[in-house]
Amino acid sequence: MSPRRCCGSAVGPAALLVLLPKCPACIAAYLAMGTGLGITLSTAAHLRTALVVVSLACLACLAWVAARGISYAYHVRARQGDAEGPRRAV
């Protein structure tokens, strides 16, 4: 995965973490206004916790993939440099 694609994939979970309301009553109200479904405050609190955990897991996974890609690119370049032999100063 290219670094641009990885950074682009991180926008969704990061935006969710930033825009997620902190109080369960707000989550319940937004859900009721958006879908017409009413939920209890305890359900809204559990929903918020689940969304935070999923978002953090997505960001951690994307960071791991990006780090692995950077590491892989570094090793490939190092091998190509070894295959060419030592470089001479001009």
Backbone hydrogen bonds, N-H to C=O, Kabsch-Sander energy under -0.5 kcal/mol:
donor,donor_aa,acceptor,acceptor_aa,energy
6,C,2,S,-2.4
7,C,3,P,-2.5
8,G,4,R,-2.4
9,S,5,R,-1.9
10,A,6,C,-1.1
11,V,8,G,-0.8
14,A,10,A,-1.8
15,A,11,V,-2.7
16,L,12,G,-2.2
17,L,13,P,-2.0
18,V,14,A,-2.0
19,L,15,A,-2.8
20,L,16,L,-1.4
26,C,23,C,-0.5
27,I,23,C,-1.4
28,A,24,P,-2.5
29,A,25,A,-2.3
30,Y,26,C,-2.9
31,L,27,I,-2.5
32,A,28,A,-2.2
33,M,29,A,-2.6
34,G,30,Y,-2.6
35,T,31,L,-2.5
36,G,31,L,-0.7
36,G,32,A,-1.1
37,L,31,L,-0.8
44,A,40,T,-2.2
45,A,41,L,-2.3
46,H,42,S,-2.1
47,L,43,T,-2.5
48,R,44,A,-2.4
49,T,45,A,-2.2
50,A,46,H,-2.4
51,L,47,L,-2.4
52,V,48,R,-2.3
53,V,49,T,-2.4
54,V,50,A,-2.5
55,S,51,L,-2.3
56,L,52,V,-2.5
57,A,53,V,-2.3
58,C,54,V,-2.3
59,L,55,S,-2.4
60,A,56,L,-2.5
61,C,57,A,-2.4
62,L,58,C,-2.5
63,A,59,L,-2.3
64,W,60,A,-2.2
65,V,61,C,-2.4
66,A,62,L,-2.4
67,A,63,A,-2.6
68,R,64,W,-2.5
69,G,65,V,-2.3
70,I,66,A,-2.4
71,S,67,A,-2.5
72,Y,68,R,-2.6
73,A,69,G,-2.4
74,Y,70,I,-2.2
75,H,71,S,-2.3
76,V,72,Y,-2.4
77,R,73,A,-2.2
78,A,74,Y,-2.2
79,R,75,H,-2.3
80,Q,76,V,-2.3
81,G,77,R,-2.0
82,D,78,A,-1.9
83,A,79,R,-2.0
84,E,80,Q,-1.2
85,G,81,G,-0.6
85,G,82,D,-0.6
